[in-house]
Each structure stands twice: as structure tokens, then as C-alpha cells.
Amino acid sequence: MSGLIPKATINVFRTFNDLGVKLYGIPCILYVPTNLTALEPNDMYTAPSTITYKMYDQIPVWVEWFVKDLHRLRKLGIFIEGETPILARFPNVPEVILGSYIKVETQYIPDDFDIDEFEVVDVLMSNTYTDEIYRWFKLAPRRAANTIPATNTSTC
């Protein structure tokens, strides 16, 4: 560490991040994968049902459903074409990783979405010098397994 920003100051900033998320976030159920390193050798053959998750109930999440400020998005490293990204901030504890997802109560979801689960698809680091104060995460609607049974539509 260069000594320009003391570690105690970084910890205070992290506390402010947690306080902001707690005050303005919405309560969600957070699922964090626990066995990704064990499944890594079978990466492309891993079925979603083999991933185990640790559940955290009532975790506040700051969600920005429609970010339209292109300058801000470019600073975060997001370049969009026709899609409006969903950004989120989580408390510093528990640690959120790629593959984590949240389940949001229906009352907080805009009408444009017909799903209540959103997956972390990208980690966006910002304001990092020697230590990371907070992270933005890019969310996407979680893909659900196709539950419609296949029907034989061929005619003889």
C-alpha cells in the first residue's frame, strides 16, 4: 500500500457503502455458489442442478433497474447496444461472486420483467486505488430451465 489513503479510512468508506445499501436497498434472498471450484474440471458438462448455493435471507441490495447515463456506463466499462443494463450493489459481507443470484419480491420488479430471479453476470470495479471500497455488479434475468414438455408435432 502506498500510504496515501490509510486502511482505517478505507474501512470507514466500506462502512458507508454498507449503510447506504442498507438504507436504500431492497430486501432480497441472495444465493452464492459454494462448489464452483470442485465443478471446474467438468466446466462445460456441468448441469445447473449440480451447483450448490448458500442462501442468505433478507440481504439488502441496491438495484438500479434502468441506467441510461451512457457516460457513467462507459466509466464502469459497460458498452450497450439496445439493452438497458441492471446494476446492483451489495453489502461487503457476504462476498458476492459470478454465478450468484438474487430473488426479488415481485412488488419491487418493474413491469418489463416477468421473472423474479436475477443473476450476477459481471463484476464492475470502480473507485479502486489500493483497496476496493465497493463494487457494482451487472445483473441479468436468470434463465429458467425449459419446463414445457416436448410434444410430437409430426403428422403421418
N, C-alpha and C positions, 0 to 999 in steps of 0.2 A: 504494500500500500504506500502511496506517495506521501501521505500525511496531510494532504490539502483538506480533506474532509475527515474529521475524526470518526471513528467507529461508533461512538456514542450518538453522534448526530445522525448517522445513517440509521441507527436503531430507532431514533425518535421519528424520523421520516417514515419508517416502516409502520410504526405505531399509528401515525396519522393516516396512512393508507388503510390500515385495518379499521380505524374509526370511521373513515369516510364510507367504506364498503358496508360497514355495519349500519350506519345511519341511512344510507341511500340505496342499499341493495335490497333485493327481494329474496325471501326465503326459498331455498331450493334443496333438493336432495342431490348430493354430489356422489358420483361413483368414480373411484380411482382404481385403475387396473393394478393388480398385485403380482401377476405372474408373467409379465411380458418377457423378461429375460430368459425364463425357462422355456418359453414358446418360440424364442428367436430362431433356433435351428430349423424349425418347421415353418418358417415365416409365411410363405405363400400358401401352404396347405393347412394353416390354422383356421379352424372354424370359429366363428364368433362365440359359439356356446362353450368353448374351452377356456375362454378368458374369465378369470375370476376377478371380482371387484370388491373393494372395501367401501361400504356405504357410510356417508356422513349425512345425518338428517338436520334440516333447518340451517344450512350454511348460507349466509347472506352473499349474494352475487350481484355486482353492479353490471347490468346489461344495457347496452346501447343497441337497440334493435335496428335503427336505420341511420348509419353515419354517411352523410352526404358531402362532408367537407373534404374535397379531393386533396387539398394541401396537407391536411392533417393525416390523411390516409397514406400519402406518399412518404411523409416523415416516418410513419410506422412500417413502411416497406410493403404496403398493400397497393397493388395496381389493379383496378377493377374495370371490367367491361360488361355492362349490362346487369351486374349483380350488385346488390347493396349488402355489404358485409355486416355481420353481427359481431360486436366486440363485447368483451366481458373482462371484469377484474374480480379476482378472488382474494380472500384474506391470505396472508403469508403462510398460515398453517390451517389445514393440511396442504402439502405440496401437490399442485395440480400438474399433470403431465399430459403429453399427447395420448389420445385414446380415452381420456377421462370424459365423462358426460354428465350433464345435469338434467334433472326432471323438474320442470317449472309448472307451477299451478296454472290452470287454464285462465284464470282471471287476469294474469299478467301478460299473456301472449297476445300480440296483435293479430288481427283478423287474417293477415296474409299467410299465416302458418296454420296447418291442420295437424300439427304434431306437438307433443309436449316434451320431447327429449332432444337435447342439442349437444353435439359432440365437439370437443376441442380438436381443431384441425391444424392450428398453427400457433406458435408462441411468438409474441412480438415484444422484443425487449426495447425499452426506451429509458431515457434519462439514466444511462449506466455510465459510471466513471470508474470507480474502483470496486464498488459494491452495487448490487442491484437493489433498488428500493421497491419497485413494483413492476409487474408485468401486465401487459394487455394480452388477451387471448382472442383468437378468431374462432368463432363458433359456426357450425353448420347444422342444419336439421339432421338428426340421426336417422340413418337408413334402417328401416324395419325389414325383417325377413318377409318374403312373399308368403302370405298365409292363404292365398286363394288356391284351392286345389286345381291342378291341371285337368282340363276336360278334353275329351277326344272330339274334335270338331270335324273330322274327316267323314265323308259320306261315301258309301259304296254304291 
